[in-house]
């Protein structure tokens, strides 16, 4: 595994965990507040679950090859 695949796995895992646990400190931050106000908290969580899963999958694919 190279550094890129490890970074993708860690970042994706963090996003999955943050969206699954619905961490207030993560979703109430100023960067995500805009998305949360535009699309609602549940849709923002769903988006970050999909993004986190895609990053984990990308990390696995790049780590294998």
C-alpha positions in Angstrom: 0.0 0.0 0.0 1.3 3.4 -0.8 0.7 6.7 1.0 -2.2 7.8 -1.3 -4.2 4.6 -0.6 -3.7 4.9 3.1 -4.7 8.6 3.1 -7.9 7.7 1.1 -8.7 4.9 3.6 -8.2 7.1 6.6 -10.1 10.1 5.2 -13.0 7.9 3.9 -13.2 6.0 7.2 -13.3 9.3 9.1 -16.1 10.7 6.9 -18.1 7.4 7.2 -17.7 7.5 11.0 -18.6 11.2 11.3 -21.8 10.8 9.2 -22.8 7.5 10.8 -22.4 8.9 14.4 -23.9 12.2 13.4 -21.2 14.3 15.1 -22.4 17.7 15.9 -18.9 19.3 15.9 -18.4 18.0 12.4 -21.7 19.0 10.8 -22.1 22.3 12.7 -18.7 23.6 11.6 -18.7 26.7 9.4 -17.6 24.7 6.3 -20.5 22.3 6.4 -23.1 24.8 7.7 -23.7 26.0 4.2 -24.5 22.5 2.9 -26.6 21.7 5.9 -28.7 24.8 5.5 -29.1 24.2 1.7 -29.8 20.5 1.7 -30.7 19.6 5.3 -28.7 17.7 7.8 -29.9 14.2 6.7 -29.1 14.8 3.1 -25.7 16.2 4.0 -25.0 13.1 6.1 -26.1 10.8 3.2 -23.7 12.7 0.8 -20.8 12.3 3.2 -21.6 8.6 3.7 -21.4 8.1 -0.1 -18.3 10.3 -0.3 -16.6 8.4 2.5 -17.5 5.0 0.9 -16.2 6.1 -2.4 -12.9 7.2 -0.8 -12.5 3.9 1.0 -13.2 2.0 -2.2 -10.7 4.2 -4.0 -8.1 3.5 -1.3 -8.8 -0.2 -1.6 -8.5 -0.2 -5.4 -5.3 1.8 -5.4 -3.8 -0.3 -2.6 -4.4 -3.5 -4.4 -3.0 -2.5 -7.8 
